[in-house]
């Protein structure tokens, strides 16, 4: 079994910064892509950023130049550095990862989410 645990959410003023972390644990054989999604009530969950095992990154247009995704493969952890935050970045942020376990060639796993609120 695999668990993804996010941390780092909270309340921040517009223009501020936050760093989210997501650690994967359990019967992990290999971690492929890792990413962050976000969701606000009444809207679909959307991709914020993703990173492959080789380090290639992809960002939503709305966060390009402000957010940076990175990963530490030794720690099975993905990070999202969020700068110049805007009120429209307010959402629950979810960690996602495609992971191969000792008994399964690979499937998507999700964290429970961490709330980011950008408000003055």
C-alpha positions in Angstrom: 0.0 0.0 0.0 1.1 3.5 -0.8 0.4 6.8 1.0 1.0 10.3 -0.2 1.0 12.9 2.6 1.0 16.6 1.8 2.1 19.5 4.0 2.8 23.2 3.9 -0.6 24.7 3.1 -2.0 27.6 5.0 -3.0 31.2 4.9 -0.8 33.7 3.1 -1.3 37.3 1.9 -1.3 38.2 -1.8 2.2 38.4 -3.1 3.5 36.0 -0.5 5.0 32.5 -0.8 4.4 29.0 0.3 6.1 25.7 -0.2 4.1 22.5 -0.4 5.7 19.1 0.2 4.4 15.6 -0.6 6.1 12.5 0.6 5.3 9.0 -0.7 5.7 6.0 1.5 4.8 2.3 1.4 5.6 -0.6 -0.8 7.1 1.5 -3.6 9.1 -0.1 -6.4 9.4 3.0 -8.6 7.9 6.4 -8.8 7.3 7.8 -12.2 5.5 11.2 -12.7 4.6 13.3 -9.7 2.5 16.4 -9.7 0.2 18.8 -8.0 -3.4 19.5 -8.8 -5.8 22.0 -7.2 -9.6 22.2 -6.8 -12.0 24.9 -5.7 -15.6 24.1 -4.8 -17.8 23.8 -7.9 -15.0 23.4 -10.3 -13.0 20.5 -11.8 -9.7 19.5 -10.4 -6.9 21.1 -12.5 -3.3 20.3 -13.1 -0.9 22.9 -11.6 2.4 21.3 -12.3 4.0 17.9 -13.0 7.5 16.5 -13.1 8.8 13.3 -14.6 11.3 10.9 -13.0 13.9 12.5 -15.3 13.1 16.0 -14.2 11.1 17.3 -17.1 8.4 19.8 -15.9 5.1 21.0 -17.1 3.0 23.9 -15.7 -0.4 25.4 -16.1 -0.3 28.7 -17.9 -1.8 30.4 -14.9 1.2 29.6 -12.7 4.1 29.8 -15.1 6.9 32.0 -13.8 5.4 31.9 -10.3 5.4 28.3 -9.2 8.3 25.8 -9.3 7.9 22.0 -9.0 10.9 19.9 -7.9 11.4 16.4 -6.5 13.9 14.5 -4.4 14.0 11.0 -5.6 16.0 9.8 -2.7 13.2 11.0 -0.3 10.3 10.1 -2.6 9.2 13.7 -2.2 7.8 16.3 -4.5 7.7 20.0 -3.8 5.8 23.0 -5.1 7.3 26.4 -4.4 4.6 29.0 -4.9 5.6 32.7 -5.2 3.7 35.8 -6.0 0.5 34.2 -4.8 -2.8 35.6 -5.9 -6.3 35.2 -4.4 -7.2 33.1 -7.4 -4.6 30.5 -6.3 -6.8 29.7 -3.3 -7.7 26.0 -3.5 -7.2 22.6 -2.0 -3.9 21.3 -3.5 -3.6 17.6 -4.1 -0.4 15.6 -4.7 -0.6 13.0 -7.4 1.9 10.3 -8.4 2.1 7.3 -10.7 3.8 4.6 -8.7 4.8 1.0 -9.3 4.6 -1.2 -6.3 6.0 -4.6 -5.5 2.6 -6.1 -6.7 1.4 -3.7 -9.3 3.1 -2.3 -12.4 1.8 1.2 -11.8 -1.2 3.3 -10.9 -2.2 6.8 -9.8 -2.2 7.7 -6.1 -3.6 10.8 -4.5 -3.0 12.6 -1.3 -5.8 13.9 0.9 -5.1 17.5 0.0 -3.8 20.7 1.7 -5.7 24.0 1.8 -4.0 27.1 0.5 -5.8 30.4 1.2 -4.5 33.6 -0.3 -6.2 36.5 1.3 -5.4 39.9 3.0 
